[in-house]
Amino acid sequence: MTKADLVERVTTQISRTAGPMISKKDCARVVDAFLDAIKEALKEQKNIEVRGFGTFKIRQRKTRMARNPRTGSPVEVSARPVPVFKPSKELRALVAEMDTSSPTA
């Protein structure tokens, strides 16, 4: 699903429940603002918890040794922060209940 697909789904859902109160353009702004807020919070090393969905966090990766694929020589990969997502119990249960025979897009 792309961001455009997400905007389309959110606009359709709002139109079904509250009538045609919001345009796709306005919905796109809301989705962009939501994603920007998540990015900004992660940039500031803050966790974001969306109840019933999951938690976005920053986790510190340790320094480790890796290999250069061309030469095979060992290379040290420095420690760095990485964003991670931990789904909630509700989301994990919802995904586990899904029919595994259905095709994914």
Secondary structure in CASP SS format (residue, H / E / C, confidence):
PFRMAT SS
TARGET T0000
AUTHOR 0000-0000-0000
METHOD secondary structure of the structure
MODEL  1
M C 1.00
T C 1.00
K H 1.00
A H 1.00
D H 1.00
L H 1.00
V H 1.00
E H 1.00
R H 1.00
V H 1.00
T H 1.00
T H 1.00
Q H 1.00
I H 1.00
S H 1.00
R H 1.00
T H 1.00
A H 1.00
G C 1.00
P C 1.00
M C 1.00
I C 1.00
S C 1.00
K H 1.00
K H 1.00
D H 1.00
C H 1.00
A H 1.00
R H 1.00
V H 1.00
V H 1.00
D H 1.00
A H 1.00
F H 1.00
L H 1.00
D H 1.00
A H 1.00
I H 1.00
K H 1.00
E H 1.00
A H 1.00
L H 1.00
K H 1.00
E C 1.00
Q C 1.00
K C 1.00
N C 1.00
I E 1.00
E E 1.00
V E 1.00
R C 1.00
G C 1.00
F C 1.00
G E 1.00
T E 1.00
F E 1.00
K E 1.00
I E 1.00
R E 1.00
Q E 1.00
R E 1.00
K C 1.00
T C 1.00
R E 1.00
M E 1.00
A E 1.00
R E 1.00
N C 1.00
P C 1.00
R C 1.00
T C 1.00
G C 1.00
S C 1.00
P E 1.00
V E 1.00
E E 1.00
V E 1.00
S C 1.00
A C 1.00
R E 1.00
P E 1.00
V E 1.00
P E 1.00
V E 1.00
F E 1.00
K E 1.00
P E 1.00
S C 1.00
K H 1.00
E H 1.00
L H 1.00
R H 1.00
A H 1.00
L H 1.00
V H 1.00
A H 1.00
E H 1.00
M C 1.00
D C 1.00
T C 1.00
S C 1.00
S C 1.00
P C 1.00
T C 1.00
A C 1.00
END
